[in-house]
């Protein structure tokens, strides 16, 4: 057993490695992604294309879209790769507790130059007394031999404070990576479901625009016939034609918006952008059960993966701080060796060694104290982040609940406005047919009905999106998005 003064103590799985792993996993699954729909700024808008394009139309339900997103979404793929990376780092930390055994063996013919090794003619004269008959003549200074040898090395760390602390930190980092992946899964569900609902809303607007275009076409035909018969003036036909062409423009606009929404949805779930798809689910609508902010906050603290990630981040940084402090402790290492060799087939000769080494860090207190203070400051920062996240979760839950209540009321008002606009258009149609009014009030009533239909579609979309946001804020989106949407 030896005691050595070491200028530097090498950490077996050091704080720098854990910090890199922590930075990797704690940046995954960020809450509240940016609205720019490109994978360059937000990987959750990208995916890995799972299958090539076909000529058949792919029928896609909301559940199918979410399932495809969970398999192919780029953001989730990156989170899964990060988890694998941290798991690999944990295996490296585990190796510090396992023995290392190395076996080497070789055989060969070796040629030696005795003169080059100091055994020249002068060296032989010094050993002349060992030869009674004198030194034999013809001794060659170049020799050859056959050497076969095998060596077995064994090494194991019996005790290391930094290794123990690093192993604990690696375990918490792996758990944090798992929760970061689960956070990414929730992000995928929210992104895909929102894109699907937006495409449904765009499809509803296309249907409404087609229906209004048919009505405007019918009105234009009626007014044209009436103008030809001399019953109405030319201005009435011009109004009807302007209304018809304006509705054609509106239909082209919403059709283009629908195609772009479908491309974005396909991009997020791994479907080829050129693949034809048909959405099979209608826009869902159901009232949400009443819950208080306190009840929802308690659910969020229990289920939010990013909150659990932050808790494991705190444990990880505690482990990093312990690694710095554990450098004051001695490290005990056991090494052993066994080897055997034979020369020119003259038999084997074995040798063995067993060595226990104790490393004691001396005169390193300033460096250790500096690392300890630095990691303590980082630990204090993580504690502050955790406290802030608790408040942030409370704010998100309360804000999401307010959005749900407000959007629910907007849906009710939009439904009422649609009913009133439908009745107003029916009454005005009767007045025009009876010859009481010209078609100017009728065109106005049609525009009012179109606005009411669009408002209902938009308010229903916002209501469903707000319920998804509430489910995400409470951490139950992946398992309960169907219940929140009322499907």
C-alpha positions in Angstrom: 0.0 0.0 0.0 1.4 3.4 -1.0 0.6 6.9 -0.2 1.2 9.4 -3.0 0.9 13.2 -3.3 -1.1 13.9 -6.4 -1.2 17.3 -8.0 -4.5 16.5 -9.8 -7.1 13.9 -8.9 -8.8 12.6 -12.0 -12.6 12.2 -11.5 -13.8 8.8 -12.7 -17.0 10.2 -14.0 -16.5 13.9 -13.4 -18.7 16.8 -12.9 -18.0 18.1 -16.4 -19.5 15.0 -18.0 -22.6 15.2 -15.9 -23.0 18.9 -16.6 -22.8 18.1 -20.4 -25.5 15.4 -20.0 -27.6 17.7 -17.8 -27.4 20.5 -20.3 -28.5 18.1 -23.0 -31.6 16.7 -21.3 -32.8 19.9 -19.5 -33.0 21.7 -22.8 -35.5 19.1 -24.2 -39.2 19.5 -24.3 -39.4 23.3 -23.8 -42.9 24.5 -22.8 -44.5 26.9 -25.2 -43.0 26.3 -28.5 -42.5 29.2 -31.0 -45.1 29.7 -33.7 -42.8 29.6 -36.6 -43.8 26.4 -38.5 -40.3 25.2 -39.5 -38.2 22.4 -38.1 -35.1 24.7 -38.2 -36.4 26.7 -35.2 -38.7 24.1 -33.7 -38.1 20.4 -34.3 -41.6 19.5 -33.4 -42.7 20.9 -36.7 -40.6 18.3 -38.5 -40.6 14.5 -38.7 -39.0 11.5 -40.3 -41.1 10.4 -43.3 -42.3 6.9 -42.5 -43.5 5.7 -45.9 -43.4 6.9 -49.5 -46.3 8.6 -51.2 -49.1 6.5 -52.7 -51.9 7.3 -55.1 -54.6 6.3 -52.6 -56.1 8.8 -50.2 -55.0 8.2 -46.7 -57.9 8.4 -44.2 -56.7 10.0 -41.0 -58.4 10.3 -37.7 -57.1 12.4 -34.8 -56.0 9.3 -33.0 -54.1 8.1 -36.1 -52.4 11.5 -36.5 -51.3 11.5 -32.8 -50.1 7.9 -33.1 -48.0 8.8 -36.2 -46.7 11.9 -34.5 -45.5 9.9 -31.5 -43.6 7.5 -33.9 -42.1 9.9 -36.4 -42.0 13.5 -35.0 -38.5 15.0 -35.1 -38.7 16.7 -31.7 -39.6 13.5 -30.0 -36.8 11.6 -31.9 -34.3 14.1 -30.6 -35.6 13.7 -27.0 -35.3 9.9 -27.3 -31.8 10.2 -28.6 -30.9 12.4 -25.7 -32.3 9.8 -23.3 -30.1 7.1 -25.0 -27.1 9.4 -24.6 -27.6 9.9 -20.9 -28.1 6.1 -20.4 -24.8 5.5 -22.1 -23.2 8.1 -19.8 -24.7 6.1 -16.8 -23.1 2.9 -18.1 -19.7 4.7 -18.2 -20.3 5.7 -14.5 -21.2 2.0 -13.7 -17.9 0.9 -15.1 -16.1 2.6 -12.3 -17.5 0.0 -9.9 -16.8 -3.0 -12.0 -13.4 -4.8 -12.3 -11.3 -4.3 -15.4 -9.7 -7.6 -16.7 -7.3 -7.5 -19.6 -5.8 -10.6 -21.2 -2.9 -10.4 -23.7 -0.9 -13.2 -25.3 1.7 -13.3 -28.0 4.3 -15.5 -29.6 7.1 -14.8 -32.0 10.7 -15.1 -33.1 13.0 -12.4 -31.8 16.5 -11.4 -32.9 18.8 -9.6 -30.5 22.0 -7.7 -31.1 24.1 -8.3 -28.0 26.6 -5.7 -28.9 23.9 -3.0 -29.1 22.7 -4.1 -25.6 26.2 -3.7 -24.1 27.5 -7.3 -24.4 30.3 -6.7 -26.9 33.8 -8.5 -27.0 35.0 -6.4 -24.1 32.1 -7.6 -21.9 32.9 -11.2 -22.6 36.5 -10.8 -21.3 35.2 -9.8 -17.9 33.6 -13.2 -17.6 36.7 -15.1 -18.8 37.3 -16.6 -15.4 34.0 -18.4 -15.7 35.3 -20.4 -18.7 38.3 -22.7 -17.5 39.2 -23.5 -21.1 39.0 -19.9 -22.2 36.2 -18.1 -23.9 34.8 -20.2 -26.7 35.6 -18.9 -30.1 32.9 -18.2 -32.7 30.4 -16.8 -30.3 27.9 -14.8 -32.4 26.8 -11.4 -31.1 23.5 -11.9 -33.0 21.1 -14.3 -31.2 17.6 -15.6 -31.9 14.9 -17.0 -29.6 11.3 -18.2 -29.7 9.2 -16.4 -27.1 5.6 -17.2 -26.1 4.0 -15.2 -23.2 0.6 -14.5 -21.7 -0.4 -11.8 -19.2 -3.6 -11.2 -17.2 -4.2 -7.8 -15.6 -7.0 -7.2 -13.0 -7.9 -3.7 -11.7 -10.8 -2.5 -9.5 -11.6 0.6 -7.6 -12.6 -0.4 -4.1 -13.6 3.0 -2.9 -13.9 6.4 -4.5 -16.0 9.2 -3.2 -16.2 11.0 -6.6 -17.2 7.8 -8.3 -20.0 7.1 -5.8 -21.3 10.7 -6.1 -21.1 10.5 -9.9 -23.1 7.3 -10.0 -25.9 8.9 -8.0 -25.9 12.0 -10.2 -26.0 9.8 -13.3 -29.1 8.0 -12.0 -30.9 11.3 -11.5 -29.8 12.5 -14.9 -31.2 9.4 -16.5 -34.5 9.9 -14.7 -34.6 13.5 -15.8 -33.9 12.4 -19.4 -36.9 10.1 -19.2 -39.2 12.9 -18.0 -37.8 15.2 -20.6 -38.8 12.6 -23.2 -42.3 12.4 -21.7 -42.5 16.2 -21.9 -41.6 16.0 -25.6 -44.4 13.4 -26.1 -46.9 15.9 -24.6 -45.5 18.6 -26.9 -46.1 16.2 -29.9 -49.7 15.5 -28.9 -50.4 19.2 -28.5 -48.8 20.2 -31.7 -50.4 17.4 -33.8 -53.8 17.8 -32.2 -53.7 21.5 -32.7 -52.7 21.1 -36.4 -55.5 18.5 -36.9 -58.1 20.8 -35.3 -56.9 23.7 -37.3 -57.2 21.7 -40.5 -60.8 20.7 -39.4 -61.6 24.3 -38.9 -60.2 25.2 -42.3 -62.2 22.3 -43.9 -65.4 23.7 -42.2 -64.7 27.1 -43.7 -64.3 25.6 -47.1 -67.6 23.8 -46.8 -69.3 27.0 -45.6 -67.7 29.0 -48.5 -69.0 26.4 -51.0 -72.5 26.6 -49.5 -72.5 30.4 -49.7 -71.2 30.3 -53.3 -74.1 28.0 -54.3 -76.5 30.4 -52.6 -74.9 33.4 -54.3 -75.1 31.6 -57.7 -78.8 30.9 -57.2 -79.4 34.5 -56.2 -77.4 35.8 -59.2 -79.5 33.6 -61.6 -82.7 34.8 -60.1 -81.8 38.5 -60.2 -80.5 38.0 -63.8 -83.8 36.5 -64.9 -85.7 39.2 -63.1 -83.5 41.9 -64.8 -84.1 40.3 -68.2 -87.8 40.4 -67.4 -87.6 44.1 -66.5 -88.7 43.5 -62.9 -85.5 44.7 -61.2 -82.9 47.3 -62.1 -79.4 46.7 -63.4 -77.8 47.7 -60.1 -79.4 44.7 -58.4 -77.8 42.3 -60.9 -74.4 44.1 -60.4 -74.6 43.7 -56.6 -75.5 40.0 -57.0 -72.6 39.5 -59.4 -70.1 41.3 -57.2 -71.2 39.2 -54.2 -70.8 36.0 -56.3 -67.3 36.9 -57.4 -66.3 38.0 -53.9 -67.4 34.6 -52.7 -65.4 32.9 -55.4 -62.3 34.7 -54.1 -63.1 33.7 -50.5 -63.5 30.1 -51.5 -60.1 30.1 -53.2 -58.5 31.7 -50.2 -59.9 29.1 -47.7 -59.1 26.2 -50.0 -55.5 27.4 -50.2 -55.3 27.8 -46.4 -56.7 24.2 -46.0 -54.0 22.7 -48.3 -51.3 24.5 -46.3 -52.7 23.3 -43.0 -52.8 19.8 -44.3 -49.1 20.0 -45.5 -48.1 21.2 -42.0 -50.0 18.4 -40.4 -48.4 15.8 -42.7 -45.0 17.4 -41.9 -45.5 16.8 -38.2 -46.6 13.2 -38.3 -44.2 11.8 -40.9 -46.5 11.6 -43.9 -45.1 12.6 -47.3 -46.1 16.2 -48.1 -47.5 15.1 -51.5 -49.7 12.3 -50.0 -53.4 12.9 -50.3 -55.2 12.6 -46.9 -58.8 12.9 -45.8 -59.6 13.9 -42.2 -62.3 11.6 -40.8 -63.1 13.3 -37.5 -65.5 16.3 -37.2 -64.8 19.2 -35.0 -65.3 17.9 -31.4 -67.4 19.9 -28.9 -68.3 19.1 -25.3 -68.4 21.1 -22.1 -65.6 20.5 -19.6 -66.2 19.4 -16.0 -65.7 22.2 -13.5 -62.5 22.1 -11.5 -61.0 24.7 -9.2 -57.5 26.1 -9.9 -56.3 24.5 -6.7 -57.4 21.1 -7.8 -55.8 21.5 -11.2 -52.6 22.8 -9.7 -52.3 19.7 -7.5 -52.8 17.5 -10.6 -50.1 19.5 -12.4 -47.6 19.1 -9.6 -48.2 15.4 -9.6 -48.2 14.8 -13.4 -46.1 17.6 -15.1 -43.1 15.9 -16.6 -41.1 19.1 -16.8 -41.7 19.6 -13.0 -40.4 16.1 -12.4 -37.5 16.8 -14.7 -36.6 19.9 -12.7 -36.7 17.9 -9.5 -34.3 15.4 -10.9 -32.2 18.2 -12.2 -31.9 19.4 -8.6 -30.8 15.9 -7.5 -28.3 15.8 -10.4 -26.7 19.1 -9.3 -26.6 17.9 -5.7 -24.6 15.0 -7.0 -22.3 17.3 -8.9 -21.7 19.3 -5.8 -21.0 16.1 -3.9 -18.5 15.1 -6.5 -16.5 18.3 -5.8 -16.7 17.8 -2.1 -15.8 14.0 -2.3 -12.4 14.9 -3.9 -11.2 15.3 -0.3 -11.7 11.6 0.3 -9.0 9.0 -0.4 -9.4 6.6 -3.3 -8.5 2.9 -2.9 -7.5 0.9 -6.0 -6.5 -2.8 -6.2 -4.4 -4.0 -9.1 -3.1 -7.5 -9.8 -1.0 -9.2 -12.5 -0.2 -12.7 -13.5 2.1 -13.6 -16.4 3.8 -16.6 -17.9 6.4 -17.0 -20.6 8.5 -19.7 -22.3 11.7 -19.3 -24.3 12.7 -21.8 -27.0 10.3 -24.3 -25.5 12.4 -24.5 -22.3 9.4 -24.6 -20.0 7.2 -21.9 -18.5 7.9 -19.5 -15.8 5.1 -17.6 -14.1 5.1 -14.3 -12.1 2.5 -12.6 -10.0 1.9 -9.3 -8.3 -0.9 -7.9 -6.1 -0.9 -4.2 -5.3 -3.2 -2.1 -3.3 -2.9 1.7 -3.9 -4.3 4.4 -1.7 -4.5 7.9 -3.3 -4.8 10.7 -0.8 -5.1 14.3 -2.2 -2.8 16.6 -0.4 -2.4 20.4 -0.8 -5.5 20.7 -3.1 -7.9 22.4 -0.7 -8.0 25.7 -2.6 -8.9 24.0 -5.8 -11.5 21.7 -4.2 -13.0 24.5 -2.3 -13.3 26.6 -5.5 -15.1 23.7 -7.3 -17.3 23.2 -4.3 -18.3 26.8 -4.2 -19.0 26.9 -7.9 -21.2 23.8 -7.8 -23.0 25.2 -4.7 -23.8 28.4 -6.7 -25.2 26.2 -9.5 -27.2 24.2 -7.0 -28.7 27.4 -5.6 -29.6 28.5 -9.1 -31.5 25.2 -9.7 -33.3 25.6 -6.5 -34.4 29.1 -7.6 -35.5 27.6 -11.0 -37.6 25.0 -9.3 -39.3 27.5 -7.1 -40.0 29.7 -10.2 -41.4 26.7 -12.0 -43.9 26.0 -9.3 -45.2 29.5 -9.6 -45.1 29.3 -13.4 -47.2 26.1 -13.3 -49.8 27.9 -11.1 -49.9 30.8 -13.6 -50.3 28.4 -16.6 -53.1 26.4 -15.0 -55.0 29.5 -14.0 -54.5 31.2 -17.4 -55.5 28.0 -19.3 -58.6 27.7 -17.1 -59.6 31.3 -17.9 -59.1 30.7 -21.6 -61.3 27.6 -21.4 -64.1 29.6 -19.7 -63.8 32.5 -22.0 -63.7 30.5 -25.2 -66.7 28.4 -24.0 -68.7 31.6 -23.7 -67.6 32.7 -27.1 -68.9 29.5 -28.6 -72.3 30.1 -27.0 -72.4 33.7 -28.3 -71.3 32.5 -31.7 -74.0 29.9 -31.9 -76.6 32.5 -30.9 -75.3 34.9 -33.5 -75.5 32.2 -36.2 -79.1 31.5 -35.3 -80.0 35.2 -35.5 -78.1 35.7 -38.7 -79.8 32.7 -40.3 -83.2 34.0 -39.3 -82.4 37.5 -40.6 -81.3 36.1 -43.9 -84.5 34.0 -44.2 -86.7 37.1 -43.4 -84.8 39.3 -45.9 -85.1 36.6 -48.5 -88.8 36.6 -48.1 -89.0 40.4 -48.3 -86.9 40.4 -51.5 -89.1 37.6 -53.1 -92.2 39.6 -52.1 -90.8 42.7 -53.8 -90.7 44.8 -50.6 -86.9 45.3 -50.7 -84.2 45.3 -53.3 -81.3 42.9 -52.9 -78.9 45.3 -51.0 -80.2 44.3 -47.5 -80.1 40.7 -48.7 -76.4 41.0 -49.7 -75.8 42.5 -46.3 -77.6 39.7 -44.5 -75.6 37.1 -46.4 -72.3 38.8 -45.4 -73.5 38.9 -41.8 -74.3 35.1 -41.9 -70.9 34.4 -43.5 -69.2 36.3 -40.6 -71.3 34.4 -38.0 -70.3 31.1 -39.6 -66.6 32.0 -39.6 -66.8 33.2 -36.0 -68.4 29.9 -34.9 -65.7 27.9 -36.6 -63.0 30.0 -35.1 -64.5 30.1 -31.6 -65.0 26.3 -31.6 -61.3 25.9 -32.7 -60.1 28.2 -29.9 -62.3 26.4 -27.4 -60.7 23.0 -28.3 -57.2 24.4 -28.3 -57.7 26.0 -24.9 -58.8 22.6 -23.5 -55.7 21.0 -25.0 -53.6 23.8 -23.3 -55.3 23.1 -20.0 -54.6 19.4 -20.3 -51.0 20.2 -21.1 -50.8 22.6 -18.2 -51.9 19.8 -15.8 -49.6 17.2 -17.4 -52.3 14.7 -18.5 -52.5 15.6 -22.2 -51.2 12.4 -23.7 -53.5 10.2 -21.7 -56.6 12.3 -21.5 -56.7 14.5 -24.6 -59.8 12.5 -25.8 -61.6 13.2 -22.6 -60.8 17.0 -22.7 -62.0 17.2 -26.3 -65.1 15.2 -25.6 -64.5 12.5 -28.1 
